[in-house]
Amino acid sequence: MAVNNNPRRTPLIAGNWKMNLDHLQAIAFVQKLAWSLKDARHDFTAVEVAVFPPFTDLRSVQTLVAADKLPLAFGAQDLSEHDSGAYTGEISGAFLAQLECQYVIIGHSERRTLHAETDEQVAAKVVAALRHNLVPIICVGETAADLELHGPSAVPVAQLRAALAGVTRAADIVVAYEPVWAIGSGQAATPEQAEQVAAALRAVLNETLGQDVADKTRILYGGSVKAVNIAGFMREPNVDGALVGGASLDIDEFSGIVRYQKHVGI
Ligand SMILES: O=C(CO)COP(=O)(O)O
């Protein structure tokens, strides 16, 4: 069985909370999640775990993670392409770095569709993240209509190329393939579909940033990931983890996803 991964890529299970859990709920949730994984003797060096709470929770999560030395990474769900200034409602990467965020999600389909975020803005945000030493999790994915019109890889490949437009150095990035039709629908892509697109995305990395970056960059799958279907994705050689929405809000379900090796016996 082809088990991922290239030894250079530690699998990453990331929970995108979207607009759920206030800062008090976040504290309770992160505490329980850490206990649950510790109880289960989860090896955080073998599978990295990260949470992406709303902006208003980040200071609380940072304080808890630092005080209790929790082996969890965290990040924000978006950032501004600008560093400071008259941008009402925006959040600078500098602020996120001060909060010890390690990652930032960029170009999620909900930002692209609900907030009309363009490929150019996504590219500028990727540059802004790297400027502040944040690892961008660059989201790409096709709609059902794109899939019918252009096939599975064309749109995600074009989005990734566009997102990398301003990246000139050996960047530390993560790519998340999230087909829009699979998000929150209960209808995940098949592992084979995810692998096909992930392989095409890795080819883009190779072409644009070179083989070293292509080899070490983690490509996540997202869209209706659950404890029961995660193992199939993780068996694919080019899938290095998951970006989880709904199921990341349930401790048992999210722990089950993190512990995919145990409960399905990879
Ligand atoms: O959008 C997602 C993660 O960013 C996926 O959401 P679901 O896991 O709820 O389908």
The ligand as a Tripos MOL2 file, in Angstrom:
@<TRIPOS>MOLECULE
LIG
   10     9     1     0     0
SMALL
NO_CHARGES

@<TRIPOS>ATOM
      1 O1        -13.9200   24.4430    4.1310 O.2       1 LIG1
      2 C1        -13.4350   23.4930    4.7250 C.2       1 LIG1
      3 C2        -12.2020   23.6460    5.5110 C.3       1 LIG1
      4 O2        -11.5680   24.8470    5.2290 O.3       1 LIG1
      5 C3        -14.0780   22.1650    4.7100 C.3       1 LIG1
      6 O3        -15.2740   22.2450    5.3880 O.3       1 LIG1
      7 P1        -16.0660   20.8890    5.7670 P.3       1 LIG1
      8 O4        -15.0620   19.9680    6.3990 O.co2     1 LIG1
      9 O5        -17.1340   21.3470    6.7210 O.co2     1 LIG1
     10 O6        -16.5920   20.3400    4.4730 O.co2     1 LIG1
@<TRIPOS>BOND
     1     1     2 2
     2     2     3 1
     3     2     5 1
     4     3     4 1
     5     5     6 1
     6     6     7 1
     7     7     8 2
     8     7     9 1
     9     7    10 1
@<TRIPOS>SUBSTRUCTURE
     1 LIG1         1 GROUP 0 **** ****
